[in-house]
Amino acid sequence: MLTNSDLDDKGATVNSSARLCLAVAAVIGFVTPSLAAGSRTAIEAANANFSALVAQGDGAKLADLYAKDGAVMPAGSDLIRGTEAIAKFWQSVLSTGVAAIELKTLDVYGQGTTVTEVGEYVLRAKAGKLLDRGKYIVIWRRQDGQWKLLRDMFSTNVPPRTS
């Protein structure tokens, strides 16, 4: 039969365990945002490089920003894999008159060697004319000391034309 002293001992053990769990959760809560902040800064720098390469009009250099097993997943298209295919894709996009891309990171999730970015993009022609605007999700992988695009998926916010 349990006595009051047994219940107190068990209650004290439960309270100690609960306090330990709360302390660990608090530490994780404080550490994770700082890790994500570091990743976000690096991702935003990689995006600035991506935008600069679009302005240069070089699809091959854009493809070099992708992981070795990277893929582009545009709306209305099959999956595009491999450096050569990604270079061809981006060069075809650039040949349509795209001269600039603005990338705005909204969120970065994760830590370690893989993070996910959610953002918005704007495509412009040389004269600054708006060509497209939309949203994207990129899964980034840290590879050879650099953040590389592993999966790049995007879609327009512009409604389709009606006939």
DRENBA-85848 format. One record per residue: residue number from 1; x, y, z of N, C-alpha, C in turn. Coordinates in pm, whole numbers, plus 50000, padded with zeros to 5 digits. Last residue first. Layout:
BEGIN
PT, NUM, X, Y, Z, X, Y, Z, X, Y, Z
...
//
This chain:
BEGIN
PT, 163, 49053, 53375, 42744, 49035, 53410, 42602, 48909, 53486, 42579
PT, 162, 49258, 53481, 43014, 49132, 53421, 42968, 49111, 53465, 42823
PT, 161, 49574, 53394, 43146, 49493, 53480, 43058, 49365, 53407, 43019
PT, 160, 49616, 53301, 43490, 49623, 53273, 43347, 49532, 53367, 43269
PT, 159, 49756, 53533, 43731, 49650, 53444, 43684, 49661, 53419, 43533
PT, 158, 50068, 53518, 43879, 49991, 53585, 43774, 49883, 53490, 43726
PT, 157, 50229, 53383, 44039, 50110, 53436, 44104, 50019, 53506, 44003
PT, 156, 50402, 53084, 43938, 50360, 53222, 43920, 50240, 53257, 44007
PT, 155, 50628, 52881, 44126, 50508, 52899, 44043, 50466, 53045, 44046
PT, 154, 50894, 52646, 44191, 50835, 52780, 44189, 50712, 52782, 44101
PT, 153, 51159, 52472, 44341, 51022, 52465, 44290, 50958, 52603, 44298
PT, 152, 51440, 52303, 44363, 51399, 52440, 44336, 51262, 52436, 44268
PT, 151, 51661, 52120, 44559, 51532, 52119, 44489, 51483, 52263, 44482
PT, 150, 51920, 52215, 44613, 51896, 52072, 44594, 51766, 52052, 44517
PT, 149, 52152, 52464, 44576, 52011, 52434, 44557, 51996, 52285, 44529
PT, 148, 52403, 52489, 44829, 52365, 52458, 44691, 52215, 52428, 44687
PT, 147, 52634, 52654, 45023, 52493, 52619, 45012, 52460, 52604, 44865
PT, 146, 52961, 52509, 45067, 52872, 52610, 45012, 52728, 52560, 45014
PT, 145, 53126, 52301, 45148, 53140, 52430, 45215, 53051, 52541, 45162
PT, 144, 53035, 52082, 44999, 53170, 52135, 44974, 53184, 52277, 45031
PT, 143, 52712, 52175, 45069, 52794, 52080, 44994, 52927, 52146, 44963
PT, 142, 52412, 52195, 45217, 52550, 52243, 45234, 52640, 52135, 45173
PT, 141, 52119, 52241, 45031, 52211, 52147, 45096, 52350, 52211, 45102
PT, 140, 51783, 52357, 45031, 51926, 52384, 45017, 52006, 52276, 45088
PT, 139, 51491, 52369, 44865, 51562, 52289, 44965, 51710, 52307, 44935
PT, 138, 51274, 52633, 44808, 51403, 52572, 44774, 51451, 52491, 44894
PT, 137, 50982, 52753, 44675, 51037, 52676, 44787, 51166, 52613, 44735
PT, 136, 50824, 53060, 44575, 50912, 52945, 44555, 50942, 52877, 44688
PT, 135, 50597, 53267, 44384, 50653, 53217, 44509, 50738, 53094, 44479
PT, 134, 50593, 53559, 44168, 50540, 53434, 44222, 50608, 53396, 44353
PT, 133, 50573, 53735, 43863, 50594, 53738, 44007, 50532, 53611, 44063
PT, 132, 50696, 53858, 43550, 50630, 53757, 43632, 50660, 53785, 43779
PT, 131, 50775, 54095, 43429, 50742, 53979, 43346, 50664, 53875, 43423
PT, 130, 50785, 54440, 43439, 50749, 54320, 43515, 50709, 54209, 43419
PT, 129, 51053, 54617, 43297, 50913, 54574, 43287, 50892, 54444, 43363
PT, 128, 51315, 54693, 43286, 51250, 54693, 43417, 51105, 54649, 43416
PT, 127, 51439, 54660, 43050, 51388, 54794, 43077, 51316, 54803, 43212
PT, 126, 51489, 54380, 43060, 51599, 54478, 43068, 51551, 54618, 43104
PT, 125, 51228, 54239, 43274, 51299, 54254, 43147, 51407, 54361, 43165
PT, 124, 51204, 54047, 43580, 51194, 54172, 43503, 51274, 54162, 43374
PT, 123, 51037, 53863, 43829, 51119, 53860, 43708, 51095, 53988, 43630
PT, 122, 51038, 53806, 44170, 50990, 53896, 44066, 51089, 53885, 43950
PT, 121, 50943, 53576, 44433, 51031, 53624, 44327, 50959, 53723, 44236
PT, 120, 50955, 53470, 44774, 50882, 53530, 44662, 50983, 53579, 44559
PT, 119, 51004, 53167, 44970, 51022, 53305, 44930, 50931, 53349, 44817
PT, 118, 51146, 52944, 45194, 51022, 52984, 45129, 51037, 53131, 45094
PT, 117, 51390, 52692, 45226, 51361, 52835, 45214, 51227, 52852, 45144
PT, 116, 51525, 52449, 45435, 51422, 52481, 45337, 51394, 52630, 45343
PT, 115, 51844, 52285, 45468, 51741, 52378, 45513, 51643, 52403, 45399
PT, 114, 52097, 52070, 45570, 51982, 52086, 45481, 51882, 52182, 45544
PT, 113, 52293, 52050, 45763, 52336, 52054, 45623, 52221, 52071, 45524
PT, 112, 52162, 52249, 46024, 52254, 52145, 45982, 52287, 52161, 45835
PT, 111, 51811, 52316, 46011, 51947, 52346, 46053, 52035, 52232, 46009
PT, 110, 51488, 52469, 45942, 51585, 52362, 45952, 51720, 52411, 46000
PT, 109, 51370, 52724, 45726, 51343, 52622, 45826, 51456, 52520, 45826
PT, 108, 51312, 53054, 45656, 51411, 52947, 45644, 51387, 52852, 45760
PT, 107, 51097, 53279, 45481, 51124, 53189, 45592, 51236, 53093, 45556
PT, 106, 51131, 53466, 45272, 51028, 53487, 45375, 51059, 53405, 45500
PT, 105, 51350, 53626, 45060, 51336, 53515, 45153, 51233, 53551, 45259
PT, 104, 51311, 53729, 44744, 51284, 53774, 44881, 51260, 53652, 44969
PT, 103, 51474, 53817, 44452, 51438, 53708, 44541, 51423, 53762, 44683
PT, 102, 51441, 53928, 44130, 51445, 53973, 44270, 51394, 53858, 44355
PT, 101, 51616, 53911, 43831, 51529, 53841, 43925, 51550, 53901, 44064
PT, 100, 51647, 54020, 43494, 51668, 54040, 43638, 51569, 53955, 43717
PT, 99, 51586, 53952, 43240, 51715, 54018, 43260, 51746, 54037, 43408
PT, 98, 51416, 53760, 43014, 51438, 53780, 43157, 51579, 53836, 43176
PT, 97, 51389, 53694, 42750, 51393, 53836, 42784, 51407, 53864, 42932
PT, 96, 51417, 53435, 42686, 51282, 53490, 42669, 51277, 53639, 42705
PT, 95, 51668, 53357, 42760, 51649, 53395, 42620, 51509, 53449, 42592
PT, 94, 51634, 53275, 43023, 51701, 53402, 42998, 51679, 53450, 42854
PT, 93, 51518, 53024, 42974, 51443, 53127, 43047, 51502, 53265, 43017
PT, 92, 51731, 52896, 42849, 51607, 52917, 42774, 51519, 53022, 42842
PT, 91, 51913, 52889, 43058, 51948, 52966, 42939, 51823, 52993, 42855
PT, 90, 51779, 52719, 43233, 51796, 52860, 43270, 51835, 52945, 43149
PT, 89, 51787, 52476, 43080, 51661, 52534, 43126, 51678, 52684, 43153
PT, 88, 52064, 52436, 43052, 51980, 52455, 42933, 51846, 52520, 42970
PT, 87, 52132, 52398, 43321, 52191, 52509, 43245, 52106, 52540, 43122
PT, 86, 51988, 52164, 43371, 51954, 52286, 43446, 52010, 52408, 43374
PT, 85, 52121, 51986, 43202, 51979, 52013, 43180, 51935, 52141, 43251
PT, 84, 52379, 51991, 43321, 52360, 52029, 43181, 52214, 52066, 43153
PT, 83, 52331, 51903, 43589, 52389, 52034, 43560, 52361, 52080, 43418
PT, 82, 52021, 51746, 43675, 52156, 51744, 43619, 52202, 51881, 43574
PT, 81, 51673, 51760, 43588, 51784, 51713, 43671, 51916, 51723, 43597
PT, 80, 51357, 51871, 43613, 51477, 51895, 43534, 51596, 51864, 43624
PT, 79, 51031, 51736, 43589, 51148, 51758, 43672, 51271, 51772, 43583
PT, 78, 50815, 51893, 43347, 50873, 51777, 43414, 50990, 51822, 43500
PT, 77, 50592, 52169, 43404, 50708, 52106, 43341, 50746, 51980, 43417
PT, 76, 50417, 52334, 43542, 50386, 52299, 43404, 50499, 52229, 43331
PT, 75, 50659, 52498, 43742, 50519, 52466, 43718, 50500, 52432, 43570
PT, 74, 50987, 52347, 43780, 50897, 52457, 43744, 50753, 52408, 43722
PT, 73, 51211, 52234, 43948, 51076, 52181, 43937, 50978, 52294, 43902
PT, 72, 51543, 52126, 43921, 51450, 52239, 43909, 51313, 52179, 43882
PT, 71, 51779, 51958, 44129, 51670, 51955, 44031, 51590, 52084, 44038
PT, 70, 52102, 51806, 44209, 51996, 51907, 44217, 51893, 51893, 44107
PT, 69, 52324, 51658, 44257, 52199, 51586, 44229, 52078, 51679, 44236
PT, 68, 52503, 51861, 44307, 52533, 51765, 44201, 52410, 51685, 44161
PT, 67, 52317, 52166, 44362, 52388, 52046, 44409, 52409, 51951, 44292
PT, 66, 52361, 52474, 44178, 52280, 52359, 44220, 52370, 52246, 44269
PT, 65, 52522, 52658, 44067, 52475, 52688, 44202, 52393, 52572, 44261
PT, 64, 52562, 52587, 43806, 52669, 52553, 43901, 52628, 52582, 44046
PT, 63, 52350, 52705, 43676, 52344, 52561, 43702, 52450, 52518, 43802
PT, 62, 52450, 52965, 43650, 52335, 52941, 43737, 52327, 52793, 43774
PT, 61, 52647, 52917, 43460, 52689, 52956, 43595, 52575, 52941, 43694
PT, 60, 52476, 52858, 43244, 52573, 52758, 43291, 52620, 52791, 43433
PT, 59, 52331, 53094, 43196, 52263, 52975, 43245, 52356, 52871, 43301
PT, 58, 52389, 53416, 43227, 52469, 53295, 43212, 52402, 53173, 43278
PT, 57, 52321, 53688, 43253, 52264, 53608, 43145, 52334, 53476, 43122
PT, 56, 52378, 53865, 43450, 52485, 53837, 43354, 52437, 53752, 43236
PT, 55, 52144, 53847, 43595, 52175, 53974, 43529, 52287, 53958, 43426
PT, 54, 52184, 53590, 43697, 52073, 53614, 43603, 52100, 53742, 43525
PT, 53, 52396, 53646, 43868, 52420, 53561, 43752, 52307, 53571, 43650
PT, 52, 52266, 53802, 44061, 52376, 53861, 43984, 52403, 53779, 43858
PT, 51, 52088, 53612, 44168, 52036, 53731, 44099, 52143, 53796, 44011
PT, 50, 52276, 53439, 44288, 52185, 53390, 44184, 52132, 53507, 44101
PT, 49, 52384, 53613, 44480, 52470, 53559, 44376, 52386, 53509, 44258
PT, 48, 52158, 53641, 44638, 52216, 53761, 44575, 52308, 53719, 44461
PT, 47, 52132, 53378, 44728, 52029, 53436, 44641, 52080, 53561, 44570
PT, 46, 52353, 53362, 44895, 52348, 53276, 44777, 52244, 53328, 44677
PT, 45, 52266, 53545, 45089, 52387, 53575, 45012, 52392, 53490, 44884
PT, 44, 52046, 53403, 45188, 52024, 53534, 45124, 52146, 53576, 45042
PT, 43, 52185, 53186, 45298, 52091, 53164, 45187, 52065, 53296, 45114
PT, 42, 52326, 53312, 45506, 52400, 53244, 45399, 52311, 53222, 45276
PT, 41, 52110, 53402, 45662, 52208, 53497, 45609, 52284, 53437, 45492
PT, 40, 51993, 53154, 45727, 51919, 53253, 45649, 52014, 53354, 45585
PT, 39, 52187, 53035, 45888, 52152, 52975, 45760, 52083, 53076, 45670
PT, 38, 52172, 53212, 46106, 52297, 53195, 46032, 52274, 53135, 45895
PT, 37, 51907, 53168, 46183, 51948, 53302, 46142, 52078, 53296, 46063
PT, 36, 51912, 52903, 46264, 51834, 52938, 46145, 51875, 53075, 46094
PT, 35, 52068, 52938, 46495, 52116, 52853, 46387, 52044, 52886, 46258
PT, 34, 51896, 53103, 46642, 52028, 53155, 46604, 52089, 53071, 46493
PT, 33, 51668, 52939, 46677, 51659, 53061, 46597, 51796, 53115, 46556
PT, 32, 51790, 52724, 46840, 51743, 52702, 46704, 51728, 52831, 46625
PT, 31, 51843, 52825, 47101, 51952, 52794, 47010, 51905, 52787, 46866
PT, 30, 51596, 52860, 47228, 51686, 52974, 47215, 51797, 52949, 47114
PT, 29, 51482, 52604, 47213, 51409, 52720, 47161, 51498, 52842, 47142
PT, 28, 51669, 52454, 47352, 51648, 52430, 47209, 51579, 52549, 47146
PT, 27, 51626, 52564, 47609, 51758, 52576, 47545, 51744, 52556, 47394
PT, 26, 51359, 52488, 47651, 51395, 52630, 47649, 51530, 52651, 47580
PT, 25, 51381, 52210, 47651, 51298, 52277, 47550, 51334, 52425, 47539
PT, 24, 51538, 52177, 47883, 51590, 52136, 47753, 51513, 52205, 47641
PT, 23, 51355, 52274, 48076, 51485, 52340, 48059, 51545, 52305, 47923
PT, 22, 51145, 52091, 48050, 51121, 52233, 48019, 51252, 52307, 47998
PT, 21, 51278, 51858, 48135, 51221, 51867, 47999, 51198, 52013, 47959
PT, 20, 51335, 51932, 48402, 51443, 51903, 48310, 51395, 51914, 48165
PT, 19, 51074, 51955, 48506, 51162, 52073, 48503, 51278, 52052, 48404
PT, 18, 50991, 51690, 48481, 50920, 51796, 48408, 51007, 51921, 48397
PT, 17, 51167, 51567, 48659, 51170, 51531, 48517, 51102, 51639, 48434
PT, 16, 51084, 51689, 48897, 51222, 51705, 48852, 51233, 51674, 48703
PT, 15, 50816, 51599, 48909, 50844, 51742, 48899, 50986, 51767, 48851
PT, 14, 50863, 51323, 48937, 50791, 51374, 48820, 50819, 51523, 48801
PT, 13, 50992, 51326, 49186, 51060, 51273, 49068, 50995, 51326, 48942
PT, 12, 50791, 51429, 49349, 50916, 51504, 49337, 50993, 51458, 49214
PT, 11, 50604, 51227, 49327, 50571, 51360, 49279, 50696, 51444, 49259
PT, 10, 50744, 51023, 49455, 50712, 51010, 49314, 50678, 51145, 49253
PT, 9, 50758, 51134, 49716, 50880, 51099, 49644, 50853, 51089, 49495
PT, 8, 50484, 51161, 49776, 50568, 51280, 49771, 50696, 51252, 49691
PT, 7, 50406, 50894, 49777, 50350, 50985, 49676, 50436, 51111, 49664
PT, 6, 50549, 50802, 49998, 50574, 50745, 49866, 50524, 50839, 49757
PT, 5, 50429, 50951, 50203, 50570, 50976, 50175, 50608, 50916, 50039
PT, 4, 50170, 50845, 50207, 50189, 50984, 50164, 50336, 51011, 50131
PT, 3, 50201, 50509, 50075, 50184, 50605, 50184, 50202, 50746, 50127
PT, 2, 50051, 50229, 49920, 50127, 50353, 49911, 50097, 50443, 50030
PT, 1, 50084, 49883, 50000, 50000, 50000, 50000, 50089, 50125, 50000
//
